[in-house]
Amino acid sequence: MTKPPLAPLRCAPVDLDVTTLPNGGMILRSREPLHSYARCLGEKLEHWATVAPERPYMAERASNGAWRQITYAQARTTVRAIAQALLNRKLSPARPVAILSANSIDMALLTLAAMHVGVPVAPISVAYALQSTDYGKLKHIVELLTPGLVLIGDGVRFAAAIAAVGLGDAELVVSANPAPRIPATAFSTLASTAVGPDVDRAFAAIGPDTIAKFLFTSGSTGMPKAVINTQRMLCSNQQSWTQTYPFLADKPPVLVDWLPWNHTFGGNNNCGNVLWHGGTLYIDAGKPMAESIEQTVANLREISPTVYFNVPRGYDMLLPYLERDADLRKNFFRRLDFMCFAGAALPRHLWERLDAVSVAARGERVLVVSAWGATETAPGVTAVYFDTDRPSTIGLPTPGYELKLVPNGDKLEIRVRGSNVTPGYWKRDDLTRAAFDEDGFYCVGDAGRLTDPNDPSKGIEFDGRIAEDFKLTSGTWVHVSDVRVNAIAAGAPAIQDVVVVGPNRDEIGLLLFPNEAACRRLCPDLAHAPLATLIADPRVRQCAAAALQTLAAQATGATNRPTRALILGEPPSIDANEITDKGYINQRAVLTRRAELVERLYATPTDPTVIAIDERANPRAIRRP
């Protein structure tokens, strides 16, 4: 069947250089050189405050529900005042700014002010304060950073975490709702500081190697690491992105975005994209969760984005609203140029539904693209800027960046070199040395494969994390990312995410995180029942059993044929590093923490809570335990 036409979009042509390596690997790079770019992001703020002073820069919902906006001119004025306040406090890389806040205009202004005068800023995941019970990660971060100033978005909301962690001699600044008995400076005090000549001198001294941010990534194990992000990384990334998608310069972009700014996707890519092109960012207080997705939907009813960024879980939560509400669908797609996902593979059924709703709204497909990178690459390395029917495609390296594919077992490990790569981890020279190979390529730990082995220009597909794949007792490899994506698709919509089990076992098993909202729609009579009751219901278990049967019918062998599954009654834990605040599941951490459940999955005789299929792919053990 012929696909509907793709909406025209001005993207770069594919022009790939391929160098074959003696070990069977290769280096891929764009033949288009990276053009010159600003020395720091502050130059873009200065530019747009001069060229388009009254254009809205950011907007957020006020307490009365109306949008509170700040223009580029207003932002520049306030940034300079806060910058002076930071200089007065003699802050530095040794005593940086730390931020514990939901995305907000105040957070953006403080971030820009710190970077304006060479003070690194460290946004911290609010989950470490609000979803954690022991505050272990937050304590570690404060001890590593030794911040001189800490902004908290809501004094009362974060009071318990601040009291438990302690900030040493750091000055506490509060945006709103100060907590009783916790001394703090009002954010408005910083914003009203009189500006002197020190601000201009400090701004002039900013260079490409100046540290802009410390962004935290915990990887698969251990405590969070502080990734150094320089101005060179941030600015070269935006320039490379602009050359890949030149349409971004055709009109100021408009974003409606929830992605947290303590992550590189939201804080570097999305915020940077808006500032680089003089666009407007509407801060979305919604989240891809049952209790807050309605806020995102309400915002998209009002604001028509020109580009839309999200993670696969976000699209999964949004799609039902777009499918059943024609007015919302029309407003969302009215001026949308493209949709981008990153951070995890997008299951094919979601890809096809996105195509369908865009055709329903406009009679044409809006380009759905992916990109790939890491916190250590600020974040962009590759992007899809051509039409493809493979949601697993992560594209090709954008201008200025080199991608090395190195044989590692039966996979190709991805390594990166370029101006986007971090100089290292703050106060961890040992980790920095271990992160780079002999040619100066950063070792990400991800694997990739060519979409067409005979034509690298067709793009690279994500092939999982090197450390996640495992062998069955037969000695054959299980590629976790492929099994996971197929299992999510087969279990949709009842299954939200999947952890693949089976190292040194005869068969693959699955731990299933349920989509609670979808399961309750499936069982309307259990709308208020405990989660344990819901997942034990035969209707939910039948969905999981049907997914196993579908996977068995599609399988080519034991390496992609799960035979058993267990629906989990406890959500993933932030304290145990099982999940990030963007909803990414950490496979290794889940398996470590839930080792007892893994044993139950393979117990003989079969545990009644386990859903299994026999050799003929017939479901059994579907009964309520």
Buried (B, 14 or more C-beta within 10 A) or exposed (E): EEEBEBBEBEBBEBEBEEEEEEEEBBBBBBEBEBEEBBBBBBBBBBBBBEEBBEBBBBBBBEEEEEBBBBBBBBBBBBBBBBBBBBBEBEBEBEBBBBBBBBBBBBBBBBBBBBBBBBBBBBBBBBBBBBBBEEBEBBBBBBEBBBBBBBBBBBBBBBBEBBEEBEBEEBBBBBBBEBBEEBEBBBBEEBBEBEBEEEBEEBBEEBEBEBBBBBBBBBBBEEBBBBBBBBBBBBBBBBBBBBBBBEBBBEEBBBBBBBBBBBBBBBBBBBBBBBBBBBBBBBBBBBBBBEEBBEBBBBBBBEBBBBBBBBBBBBBBBBBBBBBEBEEBBBBBBEEBBBBBBBBBBBBBBBBEBBBBBBBBBBEBBBBBBBBBBBBBBBBBBBBBBBEBEBBBBBBBBBBBBBBBBBEBEEBBBBBBBBBBBBBBBBBBEEBBEEBBEEEEBBBBBBBBBBBEEEEBBBBBBBBBBBBBBBBBEEEEBBBBBBBBBBBBBBBBBBBBBBBBBBEEBEBBBBBBBBBBBBBBEBBEEBEEBEBEBBBBBEBBBBBBBBBBBBBBEEBEEBBBBBBBBBBBBEBBBBBEBBBBBBBBBBBBBBBBBBEEBBEBBBEEEBBEBBBBBEEEBEBEBBEEE
